[in-house]
Amino acid sequence: MAKSRRVRRSVLGWPVRLLLVLVVVVANLFGAAVVMALGAWVLPTGSIADPDRVRLLNLAVFGAYILVAVPLGVLWGGRQFRIRRSDDSRQWRRERNLVLYGPLRLTTVQAVLWLVGATLFTGFNATFSWRLALTVGETALLGAITTCALSYLLSERILRTAAAGVLEAHPPTRRALPGVTVRSVLSWALGTAVPVVGLLLAAIWALVFDDVDVGRLAVIVLAVGGTALVVGFLVTLVAARAVADPVIAVRRAMQQVERGELDVRVPVYDGTELGRLQAGFNTMVAGLRERERLRDLFGRQVGRDVARAAAAADTVELGGEVRRVAVLFVDLVGSTTLAAQRPPTEVVALLNRFFGVVVEVVESCGGWINKFEGDAALAVFGAPADAKDPAGSALAAGRLLAERLAADLPDVAVGIGISAGDAVAGNVGDVRRYEYTVIGDPVNEAARLTELAKSSPGGVVAAGAAVAMARPDEVAHWELGDAVMLRGRCEPTRLATPRSGSAPAGTGHAVAAAADLGGQERSVHGGGTSAKRTD
């Protein structure tokens, strides 16, 4: 038995235990004092030979009982929260039940002590007068009911932190305690109905015994009525706060969610349907965080504009629409040699730096990265989001990208091809697996121009048609060159390169001289490109 006591521990911390003892003891002492005052000086006592002596004897017994009942109640109540140490998997369930049912257990302890006290005082005063014993007994019982109710609500409020701790990992899935409706009705009954019953009993006994004059009855009504107002207000207030606090906490958390703050969680400390409301809110916010994370990942994979359009669509529709777009294709020069000469980790790090610059420049100019392919990237302007001047934005992005790559990655060379025109933008694939892409002649032309740009000192070549579609201030940065026949095309393409000072120097003649180059040709599929070797 001694060993069993040593392994027992309290599920409450010292601060909570001390606060709980203080509040419960004060509430019960206050209730006992009110009951003693009403029984000794207000309520009728019947015909007693020496009322002052009886009153002093009752006060002495009252003080002695308080000295015994308070320490006994503290020790007994403390044992209601002690649990045996165990590695059992159901340990959490036992701890949760101790905390959730703790206020009810404490109320049971207090009710027993009040019942013992009421019985003791009724029997003690019966030796003087049955009228006095009846008055003392009923007053003690009514005071016990009201005091225990108030103590229950206060202890439940104090144990919120402890309840939140045991319910954090295992929220309530069903109602463990009386619900909101029962709690509200009980608070009214205990805080209002019980004192009113006291008034009714006082009136009934006054009629039955006919020993109360008008003045004494008025004092009784004023005293009991005033006590009913004060105690009823306290009980109703605490009960109302017990219902309102969880709702207010959820409402404030919802306001944070409305502002976009999804890293929010309300503590679950109630064993009624209010606790399930708190747990349900936390589950909902966790789902929103997960959905936002997936949306962010989806946006990073396919582009934020495509992600928003996909999320807004009610159904999946394959196919697309013809749109005026501009296409920028950028490819590293000598990536095969690079991969053969450097470790894979260095190659991946270089590609990440390269693509980081590409994404930053393209998005700053209003473009969208359709896809990465090996050491190349395809950017689209004018789809899926509309653009006022897709050609001008793509040309500006090409010039800026050449400058940035030359400054940030001086050890590598790139080819940048730019084209513009009408293309089909939409979903391609199957309803089970599809992607948003751009298909059309501008994509093919940009890929061919990229191969020419690799031989240009400037590294940037655009189609003359794209320059013609751009805004005048952007056209001023470009210089037209010769027309060449690109591989796989039926009509010659007029070439354009950035003017001196707009990008690293390059001439149209140097690009035109590279028009017959064999080597690596790119054929376009689904808006991207796949490399194939031709000899």
C-alpha angles and dihedrals in degrees: 000000000000090000090051090055092050093056094050118100137177120254089215129076122238096257092053092046093050093047091047092051092047096049096042094046093047092048092051094044090051092049092047091049092052092049091048092049093049093047096045104041111012114035121069116266102191124229109335123166096219111018094174092056092048090049092052092048091051091050091051092049089045092054093046092049092049090052090054101036099049098056090039091051092048093051094042093046092048090056090059089072099045121106135183115251110249141159090217115135089231093059091103090056092054092047091049092051092049091054099040094045093036095100090050092049091049090049090052091053091050092045091054092050091047091048091050090048093048091050092047095050094043092053092043094052093043086074088065104034138345088216090056092045091052092050094047093046097051092043091051093048094049091046090049092054094049095042093048091050093052091045091051093054093046094048090047089055093048092051094055093103092050091046090051089053095053094040097048095085096030111033116194113273094184136023108280098178136032109297132243094273094051091045092052094047092047092049090053092046095047098038100039113010096051095054089045089052087054090056091048092051091049090054093046094051090046089057094043099047096028091209101121122088124209094262094051091046090052090052090049092050093047094047097044092039092051091048090049091053094050098041093040090052092050094048093045092046094050092045092048091050090050088060099035100046096065091045092049091049091052091046093052090048090050090054089055090050090050088056089053097258102137096165091088132117132177119216114250108221105141125090094201130075086288088067090052088050090054092046091046091053091052090050090050093050091047088054091049091050090050092048091048090049091051090046090051092048091046090050091050090051101047104012129272096259091053091046092052092048092049092049092049094050116096094205138018112258120185120211130045149225134264111257137171104248141162123221129206119192121189126184135175119244117233097006092149091058090043092055091049095050102041133054114262092247091058091047091052091048090051092048091050091052090047094049091044091061091044093052093046094050096042094049092045088057094048098260134133127226104231094187149329118235117186104295096350137078132201118210125189128201120198097027140115087358117043118249129196094219111014094166093051091047092050093048092049090048090051093053094045092045092054090051094047095046091048090053100039100034106028093160095065133061127214140191119222121192124186129191137161139196143095119330139159114257119190149086117321126186130037132319087252093054125008141144137207111245145149122246126185149085096298090062093051092045093050090052092052091046090054090062089053092046091058088067093046118095089224094048093217126100126169134185114256089230090061091052090050091055095050128096116270096251090057094044088060089068094058135076122204120228137178128321114246135182108244119211113272096013129113099211131048119256121224108226129218132188132187115273119248109283093023094079138344107313120273137146134221092233092059090052094046090054089061095054094101095052115134120195121088114020122184125216117196125232125176095346094308132079134244119202121233129174122239124183 
